[in-house]
Amino acid sequence: MHNDHPFATWGLCGHERVLELLERAYVRGKLAHAIILSGPAHIGKYTVAVQLARALVCTNEKNPARPCEQCAMCVSSKNNVHPDITHVSRQDDKKEITVDQVRALRSSLEHTSLFEGYRVAIIEDADALTDEGANALLKILEEPRGKTVFLLITTNTHRMLRTIQSRCVTIALSPEEQHVIQSFLVKRGVDRSHAEMIAALARGKIGTALDLAHDEEKLLAVKETHEQMLALLEDASWTARRKRIETVADQWVQANAVAMMSTMLHTILRLSISAVEDKTTHTDHRFIAIARRGRSEQWSQSISFLNTVAYTIQTTNVQPLFAYEQFLLSLP
């Protein structure tokens, strides 16, 4: 990222198109009152949302499009105690965001800002809202109040009410190029050869890269899971794939492997559409060979099936092996 970029101090890796879009909208006074940030897990959606919230409450008038990190508002928001920034997410023992949480959010937003500025609501896993919760949120979005901005974070917009989506501006974050993540890690003191391996395994997800850079044991586990998944995708028959999945299904649930497979399939989908080398894989010929085995429509359908698997495993007590079997049947 260029040092003269208006969001250069945000500490983000990549996503320049998204940052420039938000900056232009803010400077022109055209920032939407509700924004959906979508994309694979660990790609930087939450970081973008948090930093945008900090920029909105920052009192630095010299650079209004970014948080100064020094004023009292920036300090309080950085410490997660700013009264005008509200976070909503699934509670530890819940699989969904309840209607009571949305009602509590509405109640908190009925008061004007204590500092006559913006009020920001960040909703993580917005696709996990209960039906009642989603309808309650819809009513709030239908009645925007002054300088209030809603930032909805999701890995799966298909699980969100279309009426909610219609009242939001949706911004999709894509996996970052491998060399960008590698450079980001090197600047933070990671050995260059180590950073290259981590960036390759992260599959364009900066959050994953940062986790792996600080956890050697996790790095080895991810490397093993990545190889298992690639081998599964390379298998041409359902029988061979079924045999592979039998021994690792339960393990993959614990390793949050669905998110990794999702990123891999999105890479394959891009390759099948463009028929050219993908910078996120650095010309990984194994991915190119897999992409050529199916049409883009088929890979897109496989991604939809995988999203269903993720939701099923997350919200029910289904056996992981059974859930994964449905996904295997969709692979070209």
URMOLIN-V287567 format. One record per pair of residues at least 4 apart in sequence whose C-alpha atoms are under 6 Angstrom apart, sorted by the first residue. I is the first residue (numbers start at 1). J is the second residue. D is the distance in whole Angstrom. If there is no record, write none. Layout:
i = (I & I)
j = (J & J)
d = (D & D)
This chain:
i = (3 & 7 & 16 & 23 & 25 & 25 & 26 & 26 & 33 & 34 & 34 & 34 & 35 & 35 & 35 & 35 & 36 & 36 & 36 & 36 & 36 & 37 & 37 & 37 & 37 & 38 & 38 & 38 & 39 & 39 & 39 & 40 & 42 & 42 & 42 & 43 & 43 & 43 & 54 & 54 & 55 & 55 & 57 & 58 & 58 & 58 & 69 & 74 & 76 & 76 & 77 & 77 & 84 & 85 & 85 & 86 & 87 & 87 & 88 & 89 & 89 & 90 & 90 & 96 & 96 & 97 & 97 & 98 & 98 & 99 & 99 & 102 & 113 & 118 & 118 & 119 & 120 & 120 & 120 & 121 & 122 & 123 & 124 & 125 & 125 & 126 & 126 & 126 & 127 & 127 & 127 & 129 & 129 & 130 & 138 & 175 & 175 & 176 & 177 & 177 & 177 & 178 & 178 & 178 & 181 & 182 & 182 & 182 & 185 & 185 & 186 & 186 & 190 & 191 & 195 & 198 & 202 & 202 & 212 & 222 & 232 & 238 & 245 & 248 & 249 & 249 & 252 & 265 & 268 & 269 & 269 & 271 & 272 & 272 & 273 & 277 & 294 & 302 & 302 & 305 & 306 & 309 & 312)
j = (8 & 66 & 20 & 65 & 30 & 31 & 30 & 31 & 149 & 149 & 150 & 168 & 151 & 168 & 169 & 170 & 151 & 152 & 153 & 170 & 171 & 45 & 153 & 171 & 172 & 154 & 155 & 172 & 155 & 172 & 173 & 155 & 205 & 207 & 208 & 205 & 206 & 207 & 58 & 67 & 66 & 67 & 118 & 67 & 73 & 74 & 74 & 78 & 81 & 82 & 81 & 82 & 119 & 120 & 121 & 121 & 121 & 122 & 123 & 123 & 124 & 96 & 97 & 128 & 129 & 128 & 129 & 130 & 133 & 132 & 133 & 133 & 117 & 147 & 148 & 148 & 148 & 149 & 150 & 150 & 151 & 152 & 153 & 153 & 154 & 152 & 153 & 154 & 154 & 159 & 160 & 133 & 134 & 134 & 164 & 204 & 205 & 204 & 204 & 279 & 280 & 199 & 204 & 280 & 199 & 195 & 196 & 199 & 190 & 195 & 190 & 192 & 195 & 195 & 199 & 209 & 208 & 209 & 219 & 226 & 241 & 242 & 249 & 252 & 320 & 321 & 257 & 269 & 291 & 296 & 299 & 275 & 291 & 296 & 296 & 283 & 332 & 330 & 331 & 327 & 327 & 323 & 316)
d = (6 & 6 & 6 & 6 & 5 & 5 & 6 & 5 & 5 & 6 & 4 & 5 & 5 & 5 & 5 & 6 & 6 & 5 & 6 & 5 & 6 & 6 & 5 & 5 & 6 & 5 & 5 & 5 & 5 & 6 & 5 & 5 & 6 & 4 & 6 & 4 & 6 & 6 & 6 & 6 & 5 & 4 & 6 & 6 & 6 & 6 & 5 & 6 & 5 & 5 & 6 & 5 & 5 & 5 & 6 & 5 & 6 & 5 & 5 & 6 & 5 & 6 & 5 & 5 & 6 & 6 & 5 & 6 & 5 & 6 & 4 & 6 & 6 & 5 & 6 & 5 & 6 & 5 & 6 & 5 & 5 & 5 & 5 & 6 & 5 & 6 & 6 & 5 & 6 & 5 & 5 & 5 & 5 & 6 & 6 & 4 & 6 & 4 & 6 & 6 & 4 & 6 & 6 & 5 & 6 & 5 & 6 & 5 & 6 & 6 & 5 & 6 & 6 & 6 & 6 & 6 & 6 & 5 & 5 & 6 & 6 & 6 & 5 & 6 & 6 & 5 & 5 & 6 & 5 & 6 & 6 & 5 & 5 & 5 & 6 & 5 & 5 & 5 & 6 & 5 & 6 & 6 & 6)
